[in-house]
Amino acid sequence: MKVHRVEGRFRMGKRKGEWQRFSKEVISDTEEDAIEKVYSLLGSKHRVKRTNIKIYDTEKVDEEEVEDHMIQDRIEMED
């Protein structure tokens, strides 16, 4: 099971909204899949269009370094 951390910013608000930073950990096989999942999650949760999401960094995270409790629980269930 591979965990990726995706970092970037997205625009909040409809008109000239401020850019909000985010760091999201997701389970995916590749970095491209992780980016796609983050686009999907932010779009569904915050109603942000893909053009208003800027991704700056993606990195593979070791299981010991995972900060998201939901991801940690899922890793423990798999073991």
N, C-alpha and C positions, 0 to 999 in steps of 0.2 A: 504494500500500500504506500503510495507516494503522496506526500503533502507538499503543496506549493504555497508560498506567501506572495500575494500580489499587492503592490503598493501603488497609489496614485491619488488623483483628485477627481471630484465630480462637482458639477455646478448645481447648487441648490436654488430653488425659486425659478419662476418663469421668466422674469425680466432682469437681466443683469445681476443674477444671483451671485452670491459669493461662492468661491471654490472651497469645498470641504475635503480635507485629506482623509484617506482611508487606508487601512491595512487589513486584508482579508485572507484567511487561510482556507484552502479548499483541498479536497482529495481529488487527484486526477493523475492520469498516466503521463501526460505531456504538459509543457508550459502553455502551448496553444489551447489545450482543453481547459486549463486553469483560467486563462484569460477569458475564454468564452463563458465559463461558468460564472465568473465575476460580473461580466456584462449582464448576464441573465439575472443574477441575484439583485444587483443594484437597480436594474430596470424594473423588476417586479416589486421590490420593497419600497423604493423611493420614486418610482415613475420617472426615471432619468433615461433620456435617449442616449444611444451609444455615442453620438457626436459630442455629448456633454460629459463624457468620461475619458479622462486622460490617464493611461497606465504608464508608470515610469520604471517599475522594476518588478521582476519575477525571480524567485529563487526557490530552490528545493530546500525543504526544512527537514532536519532529522526528527525522528519521533520524540526524542527527549526534549527538543526545543519548541514543541508545539505549544502555543499559548491559548488557543481556543478550546474551551472545556468540552464542547460538543464533539470536536475532532478527537480529543484525547479519549473520550469515552468510546468512540467508535473504534479507535485503534485497539483499546483494551479488549473490546468485545471480539475483535478479529483474532487476537492472540490466543 
